[in-house]
Amino acid sequence: MIKRFDIVIGLSLIFTVFGCQDTQKKSTSEPESEEKNQFYINPVINFNFPDPTVIKAENGNYYAYATNRRNNGNQINIQVLRSQDLLHWQTLPDAMPEKPTWANKDFWAPHVSYNEGTQKYYLFYSGESKERNLGKCLGVAVSNSPEGPFKDKGDALLCGDGFKNIDPMVYQDKVSGKNYIYWGSGFDNIKVQELSDDFLNFKEGSKPIDLIAPLAGDDPDNYERLVEGAWLKKHGAFYYLYYSGDNCCGKKAHYAVLVARSKSPTGPFEKFRNKNGKPIILSKNKRWLAPGHNSVITDDNGQDWIMYHAIDTKNRKKGRVFLMDKISYKGGWPVIHNGTPSVSEIPVPKTR
């Protein structure tokens, strides 16, 4: 269930819907027709790329960040890819090659935000504390570039028992001008707290607010025994809080994306209810198992896309690969395909 155990020997090639090719080189095959290039088929990245966060940086490029992995015997602390169209991705060097002083292994669930005030990029991530009694922690690292290298600020932002303090996500609210950090897992609540203007600490005098609580029960459709992987996205009048549960990985993987909404970034949040009364908007199908831990990106046409990982039932040894699907809004709620990862061609995002 804990993401740090999902370490898979990475593949050195990136596979896209346009064929198997090295992302560092141009394809030597004949170009696809313009009509063919208007569609893609999942996965976008066909190697272990868990907990993907996708952003559009100030330079106009898209960047995708993911949990640590080993590649050809080398440890990558934070994976990072670069793209101009959300489909063709180039592998970049480790975004955080220097480990922080407070942790020496296992860095996962990264989120990167640009701070206009400081004109720097901030990498928020989960890490394993060196102190056995501290458990997992939230870390912050800083860079002048979205590509890194990111350097840790010197101490953890927050530590606690077990793995309840993981999976950070930062939201800059344009309405209030406040910055918030969301986090949580470990059979505890998803929480939110205001951040300082420089993103390096919690806002002085602020306190954490509980948003989504785990729910006990043996119902096979209960994906809320553990809740984590929060992502906030504003659309229209509502703030949508995407989250995942309950077991991301391993032989007993049982994971899905859920959503709740509010008129405020700090809640209270009302949960979506599907036809079975569950807040689930994305769950498994025959091809894709345990989809979850998403981010949301908006293309140049104003279309929202959910970026997430899932396990390929045809080859589970690849780990959690990177998928993308279009988000629609119906009745004031986000809708993804038919509630499961797409397995056929869908139109590509509109970029530049």
C-alpha positions as CSV (number, residue, x, y, z in Angstrom):
1,M,0.0,0.0,0.0
2,I,2.9,2.4,0.8
3,K,4.3,3.7,-2.5
4,R,7.9,3.3,-1.6
5,F,7.6,-0.5,-1.9
6,D,6.6,-0.2,-5.6
7,I,10.1,-0.1,-7.0
8,V,10.4,-1.7,-10.4
9,I,13.4,-1.9,-12.6
10,G,12.6,0.8,-15.1
11,L,12.7,0.5,-18.8
12,S,15.0,2.8,-20.7
13,L,12.7,3.6,-23.5
14,I,9.5,5.7,-23.6
15,F,6.6,4.2,-25.5
16,T,4.0,6.4,-27.0
17,V,1.0,5.8,-29.1
18,F,3.0,6.8,-32.1
19,G,5.3,3.8,-31.8
20,C,8.1,2.5,-29.8
21,Q,11.0,5.0,-30.0
22,D,13.7,6.6,-28.0
23,T,12.4,10.0,-26.8
24,Q,15.8,11.5,-27.2
25,K,15.8,10.8,-30.9
26,K,13.5,11.5,-33.8
27,S,11.8,8.5,-35.4
28,T,13.3,7.3,-38.6
29,S,10.0,5.8,-39.8
30,E,7.6,7.6,-42.1
31,P,5.5,10.3,-40.3
32,E,2.0,9.4,-39.3
33,S,-0.8,11.0,-41.3
34,E,-2.3,14.2,-39.8
35,E,-5.6,12.4,-39.2
36,K,-3.9,9.6,-37.3
37,N,-2.0,12.1,-35.1
38,Q,-5.3,13.5,-33.9
39,F,-5.8,10.5,-31.6
40,Y,-3.9,8.5,-29.0
41,I,-4.3,5.3,-27.0
42,N,-3.3,4.8,-23.4
43,P,-0.7,4.5,-21.9
44,V,1.1,7.8,-22.5
45,I,4.2,6.5,-20.7
46,N,4.7,2.8,-20.6
47,F,7.1,2.3,-17.7
48,N,6.9,2.7,-14.0
49,F,5.9,6.3,-13.4
50,P,3.8,6.4,-10.2
51,D,1.9,9.4,-8.7
52,P,2.3,11.7,-11.7
53,T,2.0,15.4,-11.3
54,V,1.9,17.4,-14.6
55,I,2.3,21.2,-14.7
56,K,2.8,23.8,-17.5
57,A,5.9,25.8,-16.6
58,E,6.6,29.5,-17.3
59,N,8.7,28.5,-20.3
60,G,5.7,27.0,-22.0
61,N,6.8,23.3,-21.6
62,Y,4.9,20.7,-19.8
63,Y,6.6,18.7,-17.0
64,A,5.7,15.5,-15.4
65,Y,7.1,14.4,-12.0
66,A,6.9,11.0,-10.4
67,T,8.0,8.8,-7.5
68,N,11.5,7.4,-7.2
69,R,12.5,4.3,-9.2
70,R,15.6,2.5,-10.4
71,N,16.6,2.7,-14.0
72,N,19.4,0.5,-15.3
73,G,20.8,0.1,-11.8
74,N,20.7,3.8,-11.1
75,Q,18.5,5.3,-8.4
76,I,16.4,8.2,-9.5
77,N,15.0,10.2,-6.5
78,I,12.4,12.2,-8.4
79,Q,11.6,11.4,-12.0
80,V,10.9,14.2,-14.4
81,L,9.8,14.3,-18.1
82,R,9.4,17.2,-20.5
83,S,6.9,17.6,-23.3
84,Q,5.4,20.2,-25.6
85,D,2.2,18.4,-26.4
86,L,1.4,16.1,-23.4
87,L,2.0,13.1,-25.6
88,H,5.7,12.9,-26.6
89,W,7.9,13.0,-23.4
90,Q,11.6,13.3,-23.0
91,T,13.3,11.9,-20.0
92,L,15.4,14.4,-18.0
93,P,18.0,13.9,-15.2
94,D,17.0,13.3,-11.6
95,A,15.0,16.4,-10.5
96,M,16.5,16.1,-6.9
97,P,19.9,14.3,-7.3
98,E,21.1,15.4,-3.8
99,K,19.2,13.7,-1.0
100,P,18.0,15.9,1.9
101,T,19.9,15.8,5.2
102,W,16.8,14.6,7.1
103,A,16.1,11.6,4.8
104,N,18.2,9.0,3.0
105,K,15.8,7.0,0.9
106,D,12.4,6.7,-0.7
107,F,11.1,9.9,-2.2
108,W,7.6,9.8,-3.7
109,A,4.4,11.6,-4.7
110,P,6.1,14.9,-5.8
111,H,4.3,18.1,-6.6
112,V,5.9,21.2,-8.2
113,S,4.5,24.8,-8.0
114,Y,5.9,28.0,-9.3
115,N,5.9,31.0,-6.9
116,E,5.5,34.3,-8.7
117,G,6.8,36.2,-5.7
118,T,10.1,34.5,-5.5
119,Q,10.2,33.4,-9.2
120,K,11.3,30.0,-8.1
121,Y,9.9,26.4,-8.4
122,Y,9.1,24.4,-5.3
123,L,9.1,20.7,-5.2
124,F,6.9,19.2,-2.4
125,Y,7.4,15.5,-1.8
126,S,7.2,12.6,0.6
127,G,10.3,11.2,2.3
128,E,11.4,8.6,4.8
129,S,12.8,10.2,7.9
130,K,16.2,9.0,9.3
131,E,14.6,9.1,12.8
132,R,12.7,5.9,13.3
133,N,10.2,7.5,15.7
134,L,9.2,10.2,13.2
135,G,7.8,8.1,10.4
136,K,7.2,9.6,7.0
137,C,7.5,13.3,6.3
138,L,6.7,16.2,3.9
139,G,9.7,17.8,2.3
140,V,10.2,21.0,0.3
141,A,13.0,21.6,-2.2
142,V,13.7,24.7,-4.4
143,S,15.0,25.4,-7.9
144,N,15.3,28.2,-10.4
145,S,14.1,25.8,-13.1
146,P,11.2,23.4,-13.4
147,E,13.8,20.8,-14.5
148,G,15.8,21.2,-11.3
149,P,18.1,20.4,-9.7
150,F,15.9,21.0,-6.7
151,K,17.7,21.5,-3.3
152,D,15.9,20.7,-0.1
153,K,15.4,23.6,2.3
154,G,17.3,21.8,5.1
155,D,14.6,20.2,7.3
156,A,11.2,18.5,6.9
157,L,8.1,20.5,6.7
158,L,6.1,18.0,8.7
159,C,6.7,14.5,10.2
160,G,4.4,12.2,12.1
161,D,3.5,8.6,13.0
162,G,3.4,6.0,10.2
163,F,2.7,7.4,6.8
164,K,-0.1,9.8,7.4
165,N,2.0,12.9,6.4
166,I,2.6,12.1,2.7
167,D,1.2,13.0,-0.8
168,P,1.5,16.9,-0.7
169,M,-0.2,19.1,-3.2
170,V,-0.1,22.9,-3.3
171,Y,-2.9,25.1,-4.6
172,Q,-2.6,28.8,-5.2
173,D,-6.0,30.3,-4.8
174,K,-6.5,33.3,-7.1
175,V,-9.7,34.3,-5.4
176,S,-8.3,34.8,-1.9
177,G,-4.6,35.1,-2.8
178,K,-3.8,32.5,-0.3
179,N,-1.6,29.4,-0.8
180,Y,-2.7,26.0,0.6
181,I,-1.0,22.6,1.0
182,Y,-3.1,19.4,0.9
183,W,-1.8,16.1,2.2
184,G,-2.7,12.9,4.0
185,S,-2.8,9.1,4.0
186,G,-2.1,6.4,6.6
187,F,-5.7,5.8,7.6
188,D,-5.9,9.4,8.7
189,N,-7.8,12.4,7.2
190,I,-6.9,14.4,4.1
191,K,-5.9,17.8,5.5
192,V,-5.3,21.3,4.3
193,Q,-3.3,24.2,5.8
194,E,-2.3,27.6,4.6
195,L,1.3,28.0,3.4
196,S,3.7,30.9,4.0
197,D,4.3,33.3,1.2
198,D,7.7,31.8,0.5
199,F,6.3,28.2,0.4
200,L,8.9,27.0,2.9
201,N,6.7,26.8,6.0
202,F,3.1,26.8,7.2
203,K,1.6,30.2,7.5
204,E,2.2,31.5,11.0
205,G,-0.9,31.0,13.1
206,S,-2.6,28.6,10.7
207,K,-3.9,25.2,11.7
208,P,-4.6,22.0,9.7
209,I,-8.2,21.4,8.7
210,D,-9.6,17.9,8.2
211,L,-11.4,17.5,4.8
212,I,-11.9,13.9,4.0
213,A,-12.0,11.0,6.5
214,P,-11.3,7.3,5.8
215,L,-14.3,5.0,6.0
216,A,-14.2,1.5,7.5
217,G,-16.0,-1.4,5.9
218,D,-15.6,-4.5,3.8
219,D,-17.7,-3.4,0.9
220,P,-15.7,-4.3,-2.3
221,D,-16.7,-0.8,-3.7
222,N,-15.3,0.9,-0.6
223,Y,-12.2,2.7,-1.8
224,E,-12.1,5.0,1.2
225,R,-10.6,2.7,3.9
226,L,-7.5,4.8,3.2
227,V,-7.6,8.1,1.5
228,E,-4.7,9.9,-0.1
229,G,-3.3,11.6,-3.2
230,A,-5.3,14.9,-2.9
231,W,-5.5,17.3,-5.9
232,L,-7.5,20.5,-6.0
233,K,-8.9,22.0,-9.2
234,K,-11.2,24.9,-9.6
235,H,-13.8,24.7,-12.4
236,G,-16.6,27.2,-12.6
237,A,-18.1,27.9,-9.2
238,F,-16.6,24.8,-7.5
239,Y,-13.3,23.6,-6.1
240,Y,-13.0,19.9,-6.9
241,L,-11.0,17.8,-4.5
242,Y,-9.8,14.7,-6.3
243,Y,-8.4,11.9,-4.0
244,S,-7.6,8.2,-4.2
245,G,-7.9,5.1,-2.1
246,D,-7.5,2.4,-0.9
247,N,-4.5,0.2,-1.8
248,C,-2.3,1.6,-4.6
249,C,-0.2,-1.4,-5.4
250,G,1.0,-4.9,-4.9
251,K,-0.9,-8.2,-5.4
252,K,-4.0,-6.9,-3.6
253,A,-4.1,-3.5,-5.4
254,H,-7.5,-1.9,-5.0
255,Y,-7.4,1.7,-6.0
256,A,-9.7,4.3,-7.6
257,V,-10.1,8.1,-8.0
258,L,-12.9,9.8,-6.0
259,V,-14.1,13.4,-5.9
260,A,-15.8,16.0,-3.7
261,R,-16.6,19.6,-4.3
262,S,-16.9,22.9,-2.3
263,K,-17.3,26.6,-2.8
264,S,-14.2,27.1,-0.8
265,P,-10.7,25.6,-1.0
266,T,-10.9,24.7,2.7
267,G,-14.3,23.0,2.5
268,P,-16.6,21.7,3.7
269,F,-16.6,19.3,0.8
270,E,-19.7,17.4,-0.6
271,K,-18.9,14.0,-2.1
272,F,-19.9,13.0,-5.5
273,R,-22.3,10.0,-5.6
274,N,-22.5,7.6,-8.6
275,K,-25.4,5.3,-9.3
276,N,-24.2,3.0,-6.5
277,G,-24.0,5.9,-4.1
278,K,-20.1,6.0,-4.1
279,P,-17.9,9.0,-4.8
280,I,-15.9,7.0,-7.4
281,I,-15.3,8.6,-10.8
282,L,-12.5,6.4,-12.1
283,S,-12.0,2.7,-11.3
284,K,-10.6,-0.5,-12.9
285,N,-11.5,-2.3,-16.1
286,K,-10.2,-5.5,-17.7
287,R,-7.1,-3.8,-19.0
288,W,-6.3,-1.3,-16.3
289,L,-6.1,-2.1,-12.6
290,A,-6.0,0.3,-9.7
291,P,-6.1,3.7,-11.4
292,G,-5.3,6.7,-9.2
293,H,-3.2,9.3,-7.6
294,N,-4.0,11.9,-10.3
295,S,-3.2,15.4,-11.3
296,V,-5.3,17.6,-13.5
297,I,-3.9,19.8,-16.4
298,T,-5.8,22.2,-18.7
299,D,-4.8,22.3,-22.3
300,D,-4.6,25.4,-24.6
301,N,-8.2,24.9,-25.6
302,G,-9.5,25.0,-22.0
303,Q,-10.0,21.3,-21.8
304,D,-9.2,19.5,-18.5
305,W,-7.3,16.2,-18.5
306,I,-6.7,13.8,-15.7
307,M,-3.2,12.4,-15.5
308,Y,-2.8,9.3,-13.4
309,H,-1.2,5.9,-12.9
310,A,-2.6,2.4,-13.4
311,I,-1.4,-1.2,-13.5
312,D,-1.4,-2.9,-16.9
313,T,-3.1,-6.3,-16.4
314,K,-1.2,-7.5,-19.5
315,N,2.2,-6.9,-17.8
316,R,2.0,-6.1,-14.1
317,K,5.8,-6.2,-13.8
318,K,6.0,-2.8,-15.5
319,G,4.6,-1.2,-12.3
320,R,2.3,1.8,-12.4
321,V,2.4,3.4,-15.8
322,F,1.2,6.8,-16.8
323,L,-2.3,7.3,-18.4
324,M,-4.3,10.3,-19.5
325,D,-8.0,10.9,-20.1
326,K,-10.4,13.8,-20.9
327,I,-12.6,15.3,-18.2
328,S,-16.1,16.4,-18.9
329,Y,-18.5,18.1,-16.6
330,K,-22.1,17.0,-16.2
331,G,-24.5,18.2,-13.5
332,G,-21.7,20.1,-11.8
333,W,-19.4,17.1,-11.5
334,P,-16.4,15.9,-13.4
335,V,-16.9,12.8,-15.6
336,I,-14.2,10.6,-17.0
337,H,-14.9,8.4,-20.1
338,N,-17.3,5.7,-18.8
339,G,-15.8,5.7,-15.3
340,T,-12.8,3.6,-16.3
341,P,-9.5,4.3,-18.1
342,S,-10.0,4.6,-21.9
343,V,-8.8,1.6,-24.0
344,S,-9.5,2.9,-27.5
345,E,-8.5,6.0,-29.5
346,I,-9.5,9.4,-28.1
347,P,-8.7,12.9,-29.5
348,V,-5.4,14.4,-28.4
349,P,-5.1,17.5,-26.2
350,K,-4.9,20.8,-27.9
351,T,-1.5,22.4,-27.3
352,R,0.0,25.5,-29.0
